[in-house]
Amino acid sequence: MLILLGSESRRISVDVWHPDSPVAIAKETLMLSTDAFFNEQAMRTLAHTQFGGADFGECITTMQRVPPGDTAAWQREWMATADRVAAIAAACAAAGHDVSAREAYLRASNYYRTAYLFLYGAPPCSDLLQAFERESATFRKFALRADPPLEPVEIPYEGTTLPGYFCPSARGHGPTLIATNGYDSTVHELYFAFAVAANRRGYHCLLFDGPGQGRALIQQGLPLRPDWESVVRPVVDYVLTRPEVDPERLAIAGWSFGGYLALRGASGEPRLSACIADPAFTGLWDPMRKLFADLPPEAIANPRAADPALFAPYLAYIESSPALRWKILQRAFWVHGIHSLADYLAIARDFDNRALLPSIRCPVFLAQEENDDIAQSAPAVEAALTCPKTRVRFLAEEGAGDHCAMLARSLFHQRMFDWLDDVFTAGDR
């Protein structure tokens, strides 16, 4: 993207990128808003319909009440829908209709998460905290009524705990998938990403929020860290205490920015038997270096010591776009615990897994969605790995080319879990 910065004679090439940024989704066929960014986020919520996390009519009527670009209306109307569905759940529970109650509680939880998206930023405001509390509470009520019930867990971690859910299959002792999150999701949304499909196939699934994610960020104030192996290690310690878990069949999967995190975790955790990166992502450094390619070499090498004026044109452009302002200034700054673009560039070097990829010994599934910018590093990840690896492309013509194949998640699950079945079966021979 060419952006005019300063005088008309000065043109700086800027390929605007951000972790987890979804491509324009189904913009010609299904629109919930004429605001492109609103539409992306509403479609994200709607995509969980097949796993019980949304209903078409509830999403459509909510978005009909949200004018394009009106973030206050977004928060108000999604909260109203979430409150209405939560009230349905409570009435059903009181009348002893547990199936109806659990279905409504699950949808309400997803709607509460949707409501506070545009409130991201440090420190978290009271409306965000309230919506997150309701998201958590309604999910807990769903979890109690799930069949089998999901167990809330607290995973010991560096003097505190990380929140999670153990989602058991109905098959007793067996294979287990650890699911790790991305940039702006929560352990509750992670349930739709992996747990439903895992349980259907006889896998236990452990969901958790690490530093920079969900409760660990919103309530505990823990920023994201690059050395995810230090997070995964106590998670594996915990899961191996559970009698349901087969220690010889233990996999990790990450979606969105979790594609980087899962790979990084597997590089330092030999007890994992398989790793799924959705998408396969080298990390922040390459895209950030590309974004700031026109900075002087010394500023790229030591951005915090550089003249802040060098970053002013980039900051002005980001602030001119509501989507970029949210993705970078609100979300990324909060998630990383940083305060400037110089900080962002400085930490990006740490969020790079290429030097550690050869350390991974378990088989790896590499997802490459056709139209997802961050998935385009999949071939580089594949080349760096020395372990058994399988790179799988998800195409737009299949309806699967968007970020994390969100609109074709069943196809993703089919390919991923069939691969994982084969890996574990081969290990039994």
Order of alpha helices (4+ residues) and beta strands (2+ residues): beta-beta-alpha-alpha-alpha-alpha-alpha-beta-beta-beta-alpha-alpha-beta-alpha-alpha-beta-alpha-beta-alpha-alpha-alpha-alpha-alpha-beta-alpha-beta-alpha
